[in-house]
Amino acid sequence: MFRDKDGQAAPPGRSAEATVQPGGDYEAALRELVRRDISSNCTLDNDADAVLRHSTPYYYRELVLYPDGPDQFTLQMRETDSKTKPYVAEVKANMIRYCTKLNRDRSNAASDTHFYRSTGEETMTYMLRNGRWTRSGALFVAGKVEEKINGEWVPIKEEIQRAMNKEPEHKGFLGKAWSSVFGG
């Protein structure tokens, strides 16, 4: 669970902040914040730890793991022209995401135990604002999606649905007149 500067639990999807003293080492403070964010997820390891998430109008369970640990990430900082956010940083880390199907009913989503495993790379964006590093967003790109069948993870085959072209309906006199006047 993420904690904010007062020690209170931060809401899901929001990370804690790292304050940097003027003239301090911005990169070291950011590395420590990223280590804390990643290590908070490294302790979770089974389906019971999956968190129920809500994304209107759906509910789903999700578990996020960083298989390389909290110290294995790449950091790329760049200076901006802005005075309010002088630095922006991108952090890339390998990630495994376990997720259930989207459900409109909260109780069904909470009891769902059929997980899909997505393996890929997460890119997190941090901004330095008013001497504090804050996480402003993240993007997960899945390289492989698998489903557990008979105790074994099997890659999901993409299903392509093809629509059959229906023959155009033959319009009568009134239909043709309506289309010519109003379009469509």
Buried (B, 14 or more C-beta within 10 A) or exposed (E): EBBEEEEEEBEEEEBBBBEBEEEEEBBEBBBEBBBBBBEBBBEBEEBEBBEBBEEEEBBBBBBBBBEEEBEEBEBEBEEEEEEEBBBBBBBBBBBBBBBBEEBEEEEEBBEBEEBBBBBBBBBBBBBBBEBBBBBBEBEEEBEEBBBBEEEEEEEEEEEEEEEEEEEEEEEEEEEEEEEEEEEE
